[in-house]
Amino acid sequence: MSQVRIYRPAKNAMQSGRGNSRQWIVEFEPQDRKEPDPLMGWNGSRDTLAQVKLRFDSKDEAVAYAEREGLTYSLVDELPAKAVKPKSYADNFRFDRVG
């Protein structure tokens, strides 16, 4: 029986948008350790499930998938999302702006 982790990824620090942070990800835990390849020196493993990341629109769908497939899962809940106040570039030049 495989172990999976269900989580929502954090917002990318290099971008101001929230792309790819609203979906839930089901990721398989590694079953085999990584070893350096003797010829090239690259790290690799025989575990192909470690490469699989499944995306779901809701937490319930991800949990239902894990239960349907008979996978043991650990659910990583994150802190509540911050409320984003919409801003406009024109607000920088308002007359009533302080500072």
C-alpha positions as CSV (number, residue, x, y, z in Angstrom):
1,M,0.0,0.0,0.0
2,S,1.4,3.3,-1.0
3,Q,1.7,6.4,1.2
4,V,0.6,9.7,-0.4
5,R,0.6,13.3,0.8
6,I,-2.2,15.7,0.0
7,Y,-1.5,19.4,0.2
8,R,-1.9,22.8,-1.5
9,P,1.3,24.3,-2.8
10,A,2.5,27.7,-1.5
11,K,2.3,30.8,-3.7
12,N,5.4,31.3,-5.8
13,A,7.6,33.9,-4.2
14,M,8.9,35.1,-7.5
15,Q,5.5,36.0,-8.9
16,S,2.8,38.3,-7.6
17,G,0.0,36.0,-8.9
18,R,-1.6,33.0,-7.3
19,G,-1.3,30.6,-10.2
20,N,-1.0,26.9,-9.4
21,S,-1.8,27.6,-5.7
22,R,-5.5,26.9,-5.7
23,Q,-5.4,23.2,-6.6
24,W,-4.7,20.3,-4.3
25,I,-1.8,18.0,-5.1
26,V,-1.6,14.3,-4.3
27,E,2.1,13.3,-4.2
28,F,3.5,9.8,-3.6
29,E,6.1,9.5,-0.8
30,P,9.5,8.1,-2.0
31,Q,9.8,4.3,-1.6
32,D,13.5,4.1,-2.6
33,R,16.5,6.3,-1.8
34,K,18.2,8.3,-4.5
35,E,21.7,7.2,-5.5
36,P,24.2,8.9,-7.8
37,D,24.6,7.3,-11.2
38,P,28.1,5.9,-11.5
39,L,28.6,7.2,-15.1
40,M,27.1,10.7,-15.0
41,G,26.9,11.4,-11.3
42,W,23.2,12.5,-11.5
43,N,20.9,11.5,-8.6
44,G,18.3,8.9,-9.5
45,S,16.1,6.3,-8.2
46,R,14.1,3.2,-9.4
47,D,11.0,4.6,-7.8
48,T,8.8,5.9,-10.6
49,L,5.9,6.9,-8.4
50,A,8.0,9.7,-6.9
51,Q,7.6,11.5,-10.2
52,V,3.8,11.5,-10.1
53,K,1.9,14.6,-9.0
54,L,-1.9,14.5,-9.4
55,R,-3.8,17.8,-9.3
56,F,-7.4,18.1,-8.0
57,D,-9.7,21.2,-7.8
58,S,-10.8,20.5,-4.2
59,K,-9.5,18.7,-1.1
60,D,-12.6,16.4,-1.1
61,E,-11.8,15.2,-4.6
62,A,-8.2,14.4,-3.6
63,V,-9.2,12.5,-0.4
64,A,-11.9,10.6,-2.3
65,Y,-9.3,9.6,-4.9
66,A,-6.9,8.3,-2.2
67,E,-9.6,6.4,-0.5
68,R,-11.0,4.9,-3.7
69,E,-7.5,3.7,-4.7
70,G,-6.8,2.3,-1.2
71,L,-3.9,4.6,-0.5
72,T,-3.0,5.7,3.0
73,Y,-2.7,9.5,3.0
74,S,-1.6,12.3,5.2
75,L,-3.4,15.6,4.8
76,V,-1.4,18.8,5.1
77,D,-3.7,21.7,5.8
78,E,-2.3,25.1,5.4
79,L,-3.1,28.4,7.2
80,P,-6.1,30.2,6.0
81,A,-5.5,32.2,2.8
82,K,-4.9,35.9,3.2
83,A,-7.6,38.3,1.8
84,V,-6.0,40.2,-1.0
85,K,-6.9,43.8,-1.3
86,P,-7.1,44.8,-5.0
87,K,-4.8,47.6,-5.9
88,S,-4.5,49.8,-9.0
89,Y,-1.5,51.6,-10.3
90,A,-3.5,54.8,-10.6
91,D,-3.9,54.7,-6.8
92,N,-0.2,55.8,-6.5
93,F,-1.2,59.2,-7.9
94,R,-4.4,60.0,-6.0
95,F,-4.7,63.4,-4.5
96,D,-5.9,62.1,-1.1
97,R,-3.0,59.7,-0.8
98,V,-1.0,60.0,2.4
99,G,2.8,60.1,2.3
